[in-house]
């Protein structure tokens, strides 16, 4: 089966599942693995309260309900593999399933950096349209060629926050020391006149508290969970014209998938679709919680206009996009395919 057939097959399976329904099979329930059950290992880096863990758990629960002799055992909080070490085992069939930020594997497949690139995704509805675009078809072909398939698409939004002033136009970041999520964002912010301090999102709070940072760029979830609202004056929330989105799908080893029976494959794909639908709504809820939390803390909350976002994309075009095109064969064409999705 070639990659195009595989992608089309996944879509057809999902369509069949949605049309026929698995209500009867799922009603049979399921719990602990029975003797003879196939047990799949699912790994990720987040704790059990994180929305990405819940996505994986939905897949495990739905597969158990389907009663097809299949069980998914979830290993959260880096308990099985370190975050960036999950890609290679997936390609070899040593790890079956992972919730995995695709840009983590960009050292092996530099095209994956396009899934954490400024200004390519505007909002959650735009992300959903992007999933079925030629841009994502190219990305998923690389995923498939490496021996991995996508069970659930997932995009997480983010924004900006500053101790000094609201970040809307590019000139607002000039002179501020900023943390950016990803090299492409660092390149864009530097191009707008910011100084860059690289660090994990878990260190933003202390860096702001001690005066090392003036501003930061990270995901909606991290802005809340790390209580950055205690240190900033203004939040630029994702809104309808966000600059920051990251692709964090649920992936499965093709070797593992191909070993399953048709009924087991069907149950997994149905579970993957349910997890994807859950995440789509939950990701929007994370943005809503972000805004509510910051307003409650007395932080000014703003969102970019289409015109302001376009100014940032113009800077990204000369920095992040240009560097990507130089580094990655066909990189400029890949960026153009993403920008073509309205």
ROFINU-595331 format. One record per residue (C-alpha): y, x, z. Coordinates in steps of 0.02 Angstrom, whole numbers, plus 32768, in hexadecimal, padded with zeros to 4 digits. Each point is the difference from the previous one (the first is absolute). Last residue first. Layout:
N
YXZ ...
***
This chain:
342
85F87E7580AF 7F7A80837FDC 804C807F7F87 802C80768090 7F46801A8022 7FDA80277F4A 809580757FF8 7FBF80628097 7F5780167FAB 805280387F5E 806480838060 7F6380408056 7F9B80167F62 7FCB80AD803B 8039800C80B6 807380878046 80937FF27F8A 7FFA7F427FFB 7FF37FFA80BE 809480758013 80687F967F89 7FCF7F5F8058 802D804480AC 80A380567FCE 80637FC27F6A 7FAC7F557FF8 80077FF480BE 80BE800D7FF6 80077F717F82 7F827FA1806B 8079800D8092 808D7FB77F9B 7F8C7F737FC6 7FDA7FD580B5 80BB7FE8801F 80127F8E7F69 7F697F978030 804D7FE880AB 7FC0805E8097 7FD87FAF80A7 805C800680A7 7FD37FF680B9 80788035808B 7F9E8030809C 80197F97809C 7F4D800D803D 7FDF7F4B7FCE 803F80297F52 7F8780927FF7 7F697F9B8037 80267F6C7F8E 801780707F67 7F5F8061801F 7F9E7F628028 80337FB87F57 7FCD80A17FA9 7F587FFD8058 7FEC7F487FCE 801180337F4A 7F72807C8019 7F9C7F768056 800D7F8C7F6A 7FC080807F83 7F8780458082 7FA37F5C8012 7FF17FE97F44 7FBA80B17FF0 7F847FE4808D 7FC27F607FAC 7FF0805B7F5A 7F9C808B8051 7F8C7F828052 7FDF7FB07F57 7FDF80AB7FB6 7F8A802D808D 7F9F7F5C7FF3 7FEC80147F44 7FC280B28015 7F817FC68081 7FC37F747F8F 7FF480787F6B 7F978077806A 8050809E8042 7FE180B17FC2 80927FF57F85 807B7FE4808E 7FCC809D805E 800F806E7F66 80A47FAA7FD5 8045803480A9 80737F7B8043 80BC7FF68015 806F7F8D8066 80AE801D7FBD 809A8055804A 808680067F79 80A88030804C 80A77FAA7FE8 80AE8044801F 80987FD57F95 80127F4A8030 80617F827F99 7FC97F558040 800E802D80B8 7FBA80A6803D 806F800E809C 8090807C8008 800F801480BD 80A1802F8059 8035804A80A7 7F638063802A 7FA780488099 7FAF7F6E805C 7FD57FAD7F59 7F8B80947FE3 7F837FA88070 7F6B80627FB7 7F9F7F5F7FDD 80967FAB7FB0 803C80807F81 7F4A80327FE6 7FD17F507FC6 80917FF27F88 7FD180A67FB0 806A809E8007 80AA80497FD2 806780558086 80B38028802F 806880718070 7F7480758034 7FFB809A8071 80747FAE807F 7F857FFF8091 7FE57F437FFE 7FF57FFE7F43 7F7980857FFE 7FA87FAA8091 7FF87F5A7FA4 7FD1804C7F57 7F6880608042 7F7B7F797FE2 80407FEF7F4D 7FBB80AE7FDD 808180887FDF 806B804A7F76 80BA801B801F 80687FEA7F63 80BB80147FE9 804C7F707F9E 806E80107F67 7FBD7F7A7F8B 7F8E807D7FA9 7FBB802E80AB 7FD77F49801A 7FA77FF67F58 7F9C80A0801B 7FCE7FCC80B0 7FCA7F577FBC 7F8F80557F81 7FBA80718088 7FC57F70806C 80487F97808D 80AD80488019 80528045809D 80BA800E7FF4 808C80748036 809D7FA57FC9 808580587F98 7FF67F847F70 7F917F6C802C 80887F7E7FE4 802B804C7F56 7F5E7FB87FBB 803B7F4D8020 7FAD7F968087 7FDF806B8099 805A7FB38094 805B807E806D 7FE880878084 7F5D7FEC8060 7FA57FCF7F61 7F6F7F977FC4 7FAC7FF27F57 7F7A7F8F7FB6 7F477FDF7FEE 7F827F957FA4 7F41800A8000 7F9D7FDD7F61 7F4A7FC88004 7F7E7FE67F78 7F537FD78040 7F5180377FCA 803A808F7F91 7F78806D7FB3 7FD480B88017 7F9E807D7F97 808E80737FC9 80077FA87F58 801B7F5D805F 80988041805E 8047804C7F61 7FE47F5B7FA6 80517FA98093 80A280627FE9 80057FDC7F46 7FDE7F46801B 808580078089 808580307F80 7FB97F8C7F7B 80277F708079 7F8E7F928068 802E804B80A9 80B7800B7FCC 800F7F448006 7FC8800280B7 807B808C8025 808D7F9A7FB3 7FD57F718075 8006807A8091 80A8804A7FD4 8055807E7F8D 7F7280787FD5 802780987F93 809E802C8060 7FCB80A08055 7F4E803E7FE0 7F6B7FED8075 7F817FBB7F83 803F807C7F7D 7FBD808B806F 7F537FC67FC7 801D80567F58 7FE880A68059 7F437FE1800C 7FB080818073 809D802B8064 80347F4B7FE9 7F717FC4806E 80707FCD8092 806A7FA17F81 7F777F7C8000 80217FC680B2 7F4A7FDA8031 7FA87F718054 7F5180467FE5 7F537FC77FCB 7F5880547FDD 801180B2803E 7F7D807E7FC4 80017FAF7F54 8045809C7FAD 80A97FBA7FCB 80187FAE80AA 7FD280A2805A 808A805B7F9E 80867F7D8025 7FE97FF380BD 804380AB8033 80B67FC97FF8 7FEE7F8F8098 7F878068806A 7F517FB97FF8 7F8E7F9D8075 806A7FD78099 80A5800C7FA3 803F7F668061 7F837F827FBA 7F45800F7FD4 7FC77F577FB9 7F4A7FD47FE6 7FE77F917F68 7F607F9B7FF9 7F9A7FC27F6D 7F607F9A7FF6 80517F757F9B 80327F8F8091 80AE7FD87FBA 80427FF680B1 7FE180BB801A 805F80287F60 80917F95803C 8008805880A8 7FFA80B17FB9 80827FD87F7A 80707FAF8082 7FE9809B806D 8041806D7F73 809C7F967FF0 80147FFB80BE 800080BE8001 808D7FFE7F81 80627F838069 7FFC80768095 7FBF7FBF80A6 7F5B80607FF3 805480A97FF4 801F80537F59 7FB180967FA8 7F797FAE7F95 7F4480007FE4 7F807F807FC3 7F46802B8007 7F897F897FA6 7F5F7FC1804F 7F7A7FB67F8E 7F987F868064 7F458026800E 7FF67FD680B9 808F7F8F802A 80B3803C8015 805E7FA8808A 805A7F607FD5 7FF27F867F72 80317F507FD2 7FA07F837F95 80A67FAC7FDB 802A80947F93 7F7A7FD17F83 803A7F4D7FF3 80B8802A7FF7 7FEA80897F80 806C7FAF7F7C 7FD37FDC7F4B 80AA80197FB5 804080858079 7F5E80617FF5 7FF77FF37F44 80B3803C7FF1 7FE080918075 7F6680317F9D 80627FF47F5E 808C806F8044 7F838082803C 7FA87FFA7F59 80A480197FA4 8020809C8067 7F4E803E7FE3 80077FD87F46 80A180637FF1 7FB380908063 7F64800E7F96 7F577FB58033 
***
